[in-house]
Amino acid sequence: MALRDLIATIVKPRLHGKFEHLLDSDLSVEDDHDDLAVDEDLSPEEAEQIAGLNLVIEYQNAKGELSQRIITCKHLQVRADKHYIKAYCHHRRSIRSFRKDRVIEIFDPITGESLNPVDAYFAQFAADVVPTSGLSWGLSINRRASLIALLNALVFLARCDKNYHPFERLCIEQAITKFWLEFELLCDCDMEDILSYADRLSPDGEVFWLAMHKFKSDPILAKIFQRTSRLLIEADGIVQNAEAFWAIEIDDFLNGSH
């Protein structure tokens, strides 16, 4: 199995108890025609701002029917003046594009609290503005995209085997510290807020694969990721044969063997 084959891997989201039943429930409502995902050409910054983020949404289709859905975001998009959230729908087990004006409410998947208002929440992830608050962590758009890519790749490795060892979260914390030091960032590192954000990520294999390509073009990011990925693999004290294989595959890919 090559590294590229991980693209089909889906990571189960972490959920508050009141949302757990949604993973096993079938949707009786129909999807609208314009909810079918459409591929677009996006800049890396546009694609990375919200990638991997897990949310629970209450959604109203064109017939006025309501449903609650667990989604893993990919990116925001605009088509014919309508704003959409392109995401993996864990109920349909496929990619969907949800019209933002039909999202009635957003919920934090871990705490269960409402994240409304909808427009203000998604405005934090716009790639064409530099937010002064919210989830920017004091970083530029490009630098924030790099951090999100790093978090997604590490969370994917930590959770794709369905086991999340406590030391793995510590490894991610160390990677964030290394990120600040290597890029010589002057802004304060809000570690708890960034780790809290990482807890809400459930990136799929495609998000991981895109992050790997980003690392390949950025030696500093690649170094941070390679070092931390080795620590993640050794986190539980036992290195399985498969884990050793992935460590070699990652190094080969980033060092130009693929």
Secondary structure, DSSP 8 states (H G I E B T S, - for coil): --GGGGGG--------GGGGGGGG----S---GGGB-------HHHHHSSTTBEEEEEEE-TT--EEEEEEEEEEEEEETTEEEEEEEETTTTEEEEEEGGGEEEEE-TTT--B---HHHHHHTT-TTS--SSSTTTT--HHHHHHHHHHHHHHHHHHHTTS---HHHHHHHHHHHHHHHHHTT--S---HHHHHHHHHTB---HHHHHHHHHHHHT-HHHHHHHHHHHHHHHTTTS---HHHHHHHHHHHHHHTT--
